[in-house]
Amino acid sequence: MIVKGKLIHARCCRMTNGFFPATAMPDADWWQVLWPDPGKVLAKMGVQRGMIVIDLCCGDGLFTAPLAGVADHVFAVDIDPAVLDQARVRLAEAGMTNCEFIMADAMKLDAVVSEPVDYVLLANTFHGVPDQLGLARVVATKLKPQGQFGIVNWHRRSREETVVLGQPRGPKTEMRMEADDVTAIVEAAGLLLNRSIELPPYHYGVVLGLPVDAVALRQEVKSK
């Protein structure tokens, strides 16, 4: 879409036109100011060396590139071919060759990534997902027994308060969610909270995983 003369790409995945509302890929200038060290964010979120990771609704690859620097393999998933191309360029410039780019609806993740993964990252998108519980359930099916689902999101503060480069930024105030709200929805999909992380100045992260009994059941079924 076009806003005030600038091309803005809506990110990942679903509504009538296939895109989640209020998850547009921001202008690079203020986005880079807000996230000066995405690798540090990933470390706080528990991404570890050797993992297989899905960067869900990856956008232009701001988090994908540092993910590829740590993970054995990254699946970068977004429905927007334009931002996927930007992500490809970003990773090529960084010399990363362990990333697979997939143009797809996030709600169909189970159909486009065939193998289970150690970690699914969803950054700055959950607030705009119409079927949040449905997405969490899809993500849960892709996790290994010890896998984790990490969600980065805006605190529920007035948009007028979340200023970057002199202007209010982020989704509308009424769309914002606190960590407890996100956790309650994702736990209804069968995952449990591992930890919550503050990501100043305006964000938090929650990391959830399968409960022990679900892991044991999966392993029992696999052994039969």
C-alpha positions, 0 to 999 in steps of 0.5 A: 500500500502507499502511505504519504508517498512511501511504499509500505509493505504489509507483513505476513499473512492473513485477512481477506487479502492475505495480510495481517492488519497493523503489521506493516513493515516500518521505514528502515530509518526508525526501525533500525534506531528502535532495534540497534542490536537485534542479535542481543535481542535474540540472545535474551529470547533464548536463541542458541547456537545450533538451533533450527529456527523459523523466523515467522513473518520475517519482513526484510530480515532484520532479525533473520540475518543475526538468526542465521549467524547463530542457527544451523538453519533458518526458515524465513517465512513471509507472505510478501514477496517484496520484503522477502527479496529484501531479506534475501539481499540482506542475508546475501550481503552478510554472507549467510547461506543457511537460510531458506526463504518461503513465501507463505501464509503464516496460518499454513506454516505446518504445510510449508515447513516439513520438519520440526524446529527448535525455535519459532520467532514471531516479532512485532506481529502477534497484535495484528493476527486475527486468529491468535489462538489458531496461529499459536496452535499451528506453531505448536505443531512445528516445535520439537519436544524441547522447542520454544515459541518466542514472541516479541511485541509492543507494550500496551502503552499509548502510541503517543508515548512510543516515540522514535525519531520524534514521531509516535510509532507502532500499532494503534493503542487499542491493538496493543497487548501486554505479556500476560494477554499474549501468554494466556492466548498461547497457553490455550494452545497447549504451550507453557510460559518459560520466561518473560523478558523486557526489551526496552524501550517499548517492547517485551518478549515471552518464550513458551514451550511444550509442557513436560507431559506433552513432550512425554506423550510425543516421545511415547507415540514416536517410539511405538 
